[in-house]
Structures are given as structure tokens and as C-alpha cells.
Amino acid sequence: MEQTRAEPSIRAAVRPAPRVPEQAAAGVAVRGEHVHSEPPAPGARLPQRHSVRAQVLDALRAALVSGELTPGEVYSAPALASLFGVSPTPVREAMQQLASEGAVETIPNRGFRVAEHSPRDLAELAEVRALLEVPAVLRLARTVQPERWDELRPAAEATLEAAARGDRAAYAEADRGFHRAVLELTGNRQLVAVVEDVNVRAQRYAVRAAPRPGVTDLLAEASDHLALLDALAARDLASVETLTRSHYGSG
């Protein structure tokens, strides 16, 4: 079933786009407005159009994680553009990026269908995450000075705060931030990028493939982050491995 407009709940879940004058200054075509090609005044600060696309992309990703964009439903770029107050172009560009990530499928002349995923998909991603992160985190437990882990406590506490609010989109972002901060200590940028991509996919797949987590579930998962930091600081390798594996359901 095609969605001719975005649901009101999505409106509350995503960040609003910049005001029209800012978009026009960035060269973004807004509905009913002509964009001039005159050169900017010397010294003028020009926001880049891709920043609007990035904002839309972030909003769409949050809506996918929160379940506000429903798996199996088709959404048109003009309808979403109307919601964000931008032209359809940055929405289409953002949707094409999501299509390349497997989050949506392009439906010619209709829009984009939110991809559906099975429990098997989620289990396979959990296995991949464990294969990537467990050895890396164990190596960090052996080599990183214990006091360094205290620097990551604010990131872990951010996941607890989002969990306590029951804000799944904010929790997903904070969770990725925590795991990214841990893996950045490896100094391996490629590992960080690959794991980030896998984590984003896993969070989206979980919207349909797994039961919707409640506040209690989120708090339990978030508490693992603080327990992991304690184990890392103590160089308790057995607890580090157990906590990391169980975090992905592969323990």
C-alpha cells in the first residue's frame, strides 16, 4: 500500500529541515520557488546542499530504526519532502543512499519500499558483529591502560539516559556512538567503518525481525555498556568476552 503522505508520528520522530530562506541560500529548490544561478556576494557563507541531504538522511535513518517508517510500505519522495519542507531532490538522494545500504527498495514510478527482514537476517548480522568486535575488544582489554576506559563512561551513560526515556531512535544512536568510541581505540579506521555499517543494518533489521524492545529491555542492554567498561578496566578477559558476546545474542 502506497503512502501518499508521511504519518503524523513520523513528524515528531524526525528533526525538521532548515527554514526555507536557509535552503534557498544553499541552492536547494523549494516548492514554488525559483533558484537563481547568480554568483554569491564576496565573503558570503554558503551552506552546502549536501548538508540538507545529510539532515534528511539522518532523519530517515532515525525513522527506520524507530519503526516510524513501516517495513513493506511504499513512501513517495514528494510526500516525505513535503513533511521536511524541502524539494524532493535531497529526499530522493537520501533514499538512494538507503537503497544502496539495503534499507529500502526502489519502486519505479511509485517511490521506495521499506525493506523487510527475517529473524535469520538479524541472527546472521549478530554473528558478524561478534566476529568483528569480540577479538578487537579482547585485544583492547589487554593493551589499553585501565584509566582510559573512564573517558568512555559519558558515552555509556548516554545510552542509559536514552533507554530510560524509552527513545529507541536516540538509544540506537547512543549505542552506535559507544561501540564506535570503543573500537576507535584500535586505531583501525576500516574496522570502525565496517562495524558501524553492520550495526546500522542490525538496528534497522531488528525493527521487524525482533520483538519491539521495551524500556526494561533497553535499560538492561545499556547497563551492559557500564559493566563492560568495568571489566575492561579490570582486565577481566572472561567477563569482557561474555558481555560482548551476550550483547549480540551470540553468547
Secondary structure in CASP SS format (residue, H / E / C, confidence):
PFRMAT SS
TARGET T0000
AUTHOR 0000-0000-0000
METHOD secondary structure of the structure
MODEL  1
M C 1.00
E E 1.00
Q E 1.00
T C 1.00
R C 1.00
A C 1.00
E C 1.00
P H 1.00
S H 1.00
I H 1.00
R H 1.00
A H 1.00
A H 1.00
V C 1.00
R C 1.00
P C 1.00
A C 1.00
P C 1.00
R C 1.00
V H 1.00
P H 1.00
E H 1.00
Q H 1.00
A H 1.00
A H 1.00
A C 1.00
G C 1.00
V C 1.00
A C 1.00
V C 1.00
R C 1.00
G C 1.00
E C 1.00
H C 1.00
V C 1.00
H C 1.00
S C 1.00
E C 1.00
P C 1.00
P C 1.00
A C 1.00
P C 1.00
G C 1.00
A C 1.00
R C 1.00
L C 1.00
P C 1.00
Q C 1.00
R H 1.00
H H 1.00
S H 1.00
V H 1.00
R H 1.00
A H 1.00
Q H 1.00
V H 1.00
L H 1.00
D H 1.00
A H 1.00
L H 1.00
R H 1.00
A H 1.00
A H 1.00
L H 1.00
V H 1.00
S H 1.00
G C 1.00
E C 1.00
L C 1.00
T C 1.00
P C 1.00
G C 1.00
E C 1.00
V E 1.00
Y E 1.00
S C 1.00
A H 1.00
P H 1.00
A H 1.00
L H 1.00
A H 1.00
S H 1.00
L H 1.00
F H 1.00
G C 1.00
V C 1.00
S C 1.00
P H 1.00
T H 1.00
P H 1.00
V H 1.00
R H 1.00
E H 1.00
A H 1.00
M H 1.00
Q H 1.00
Q H 1.00
L H 1.00
A H 1.00
S H 1.00
E C 1.00
G C 1.00
A C 1.00
V E 1.00
E E 1.00
T E 1.00
I E 1.00
P C 1.00
N C 1.00
R C 1.00
G E 1.00
F E 1.00
R E 1.00
V E 1.00
A C 1.00
E C 1.00
H C 1.00
S C 1.00
P H 1.00
R H 1.00
D H 1.00
L H 1.00
A H 1.00
E H 1.00
L H 1.00
A H 1.00
E H 1.00
V H 1.00
R H 1.00
A H 1.00
L H 1.00
L H 1.00
E H 1.00
V H 1.00
P H 1.00
A H 1.00
V H 1.00
L H 1.00
R H 1.00
L H 1.00
A H 1.00
R H 1.00
T H 1.00
V C 1.00
Q C 1.00
P H 1.00
E H 1.00
R H 1.00
W H 1.00
D H 1.00
E H 1.00
L H 1.00
R H 1.00
P H 1.00
A H 1.00
A H 1.00
E H 1.00
A H 1.00
T H 1.00
L H 1.00
E H 1.00
A H 1.00
A H 1.00
A H 1.00
R H 1.00
G C 1.00
D C 1.00
R H 1.00
A H 1.00
A H 1.00
Y H 1.00
A H 1.00
E H 1.00
A H 1.00
D H 1.00
R H 1.00
G H 1.00
F H 1.00
H H 1.00
R H 1.00
A H 1.00
V H 1.00
L H 1.00
E H 1.00
L C 1.00
T C 1.00
G C 1.00
N C 1.00
R H 1.00
Q H 1.00
L H 1.00
V H 1.00
A H 1.00
V H 1.00
V H 1.00
E H 1.00
D H 1.00
V H 1.00
N H 1.00
V H 1.00
R H 1.00
A H 1.00
Q H 1.00
R H 1.00
Y H 1.00
A H 1.00
V H 1.00
R H 1.00
A H 1.00
A C 1.00
P C 1.00
R C 1.00
P C 1.00
G C 1.00
V H 1.00
T H 1.00
D H 1.00
L H 1.00
L H 1.00
A H 1.00
E H 1.00
A H 1.00
S H 1.00
D H 1.00
H H 1.00
L H 1.00
A H 1.00
L H 1.00
L H 1.00
D H 1.00
A H 1.00
L H 1.00
A H 1.00
A C 1.00
R C 1.00
D C 1.00
L H 1.00
A H 1.00
S H 1.00
V H 1.00
E H 1.00
T H 1.00
L H 1.00
T H 1.00
R H 1.00
S H 1.00
H H 1.00
Y C 1.00
G C 1.00
S C 1.00
G C 1.00
END
